[in-house]
Amino acid sequence: MGISSEKMRKLSGVGMVLALLLPAAIAGGEPVWNLVLAAEAVGGELLEIDRALLGASLALSETGIVGEEARRVLEELGGVGPWVVDCITIDLNGTILEVAPEEYRYVVGERIDDQEHIQELLATRRPAGLAYIISVEGIPAMDFASPVFDEDGRLMGAVTVLVNATELFGEALAPHQPEGHAKIWAMLPDGTIVYDVDGEQIGRNTFTDPLFAEFTELLEVARKVEVERSGTGKYEISGTVREVLWTTVDHQGREVRLLLSLDADEA
């Protein structure tokens, strides 16, 4: 049985699409409804980041990307959510010019042009995000960036907001975590776990971490998750058969998978 029409009416456009993407055969249970709502919540948080970055980019076009006024723009951008670590501006060489809050002032002058999403932004002049990195601040985090243009339309640099991915996804997913042994977690297509209720899993890569090497069924499911936007899978671990359902949230041409894991007898 599919998700009821009453529930579907409560969804935003993003949530509606995700609900329709889930295989019809499994789209009726309450845990799966939780997954749909979780995906909608994550999409909403990413949209808010986009809106805040766009506003900051437009403001910086007038103030410039260095100086006291630029710092005030960054301070305002940092208010987009409690999971923000810091906000910076960079020039066309990827050199950090300004930062807020002040406690991260020591990163000014560092270059981040070796980061893939920054290279992408400077080459395409388009926003880039969902970049899971070890930041120059020394923490695993997720970065979002937007180009800044001057009044003549010339690229000046970029503004970025660095977020604590554990807090971002934890806040979005917490209201929708199912009861019992089921859980909703987040993984990038490359296998990097960016959120799990078990904090020991965060940052591990399903394909390369020795912890997962002996679990061949789990790795087979992970390979499906890598290439398929939504689907189901099953694996046995420590004598327990687990079922996995997943869907995708898109952001600026990149994807993050949201997965629902539950014991097979709960599916």
Phi, psi and omega in degrees: 000135181279177177295137186295155180295329179297316178293320181299325181293339182275350185275151169285178178302318180298311181297323179299314180299315181296321179298320181287334180287331182295141179306132185301327184295338184240010188268029182245333186289157181299317178301324179290323174299321176300320180296318178298314179295324178296318179296321178296321180294316179296316177301323178294320178295318180294324177295320178296321177298316179301315182297316181294320179295319178298316178299318179294320180298316179295320179295319181291336175299331180268322184274339192088168187258010177220147178114176185298318180295322177297320179296323178295322176298318180294322178298319178293320179300324180297345179279003183295335179189156181290349181269004178289133175271301176200170177231141183222162165245148177228156176266189185290348175267359182081016179274132180288125183257319181221156179211149170216138007281173187297334183298342179259019182305333183295346180276348179301133182097344176288151177253137180236021181288357175275352180279132188302318184289331176289318176301318179298314181298313183294330180280321186261342184063030180236157179300154177217145182200191185054035181267108180273115190223163162265110189284168176293344174282352175089019181234149172286126186206178178240131186246144177230136186221149179225139178291153175238127181247149175279182185294343178264006178084011178272139180292123178264328185164219183207162173239138181229153173235124181260128183238152172283106187297325179299316180288320180300306182288324179299316179295317182290324187271334187308315182293347186245005178294129181287166179277173178074215183271000180282154177206154174248132182220173187231139181215142173281157180303335180281003176099356181284124179276114183262344173204139174205145177297336171271102185301339180293340182275339186295130181092345178286153176250123185302326184277331188247342182285129180303336181303327185259357190301325185276352184262083187295323179294320178298318180293325177296318177296318180299324178292327174293317180298327180300321190248346183250133184289332176208157180166192180223158177201171182214142177208159177249134179217127180054038177081000180249130177274124181246142174252142181235134172237143181215159175217180189232139169247129182262149174204116174050044177083359177246166186228149169229135178269136170251129187238141173249119177249135178206157176299143186302328181283352175265348186288000000 
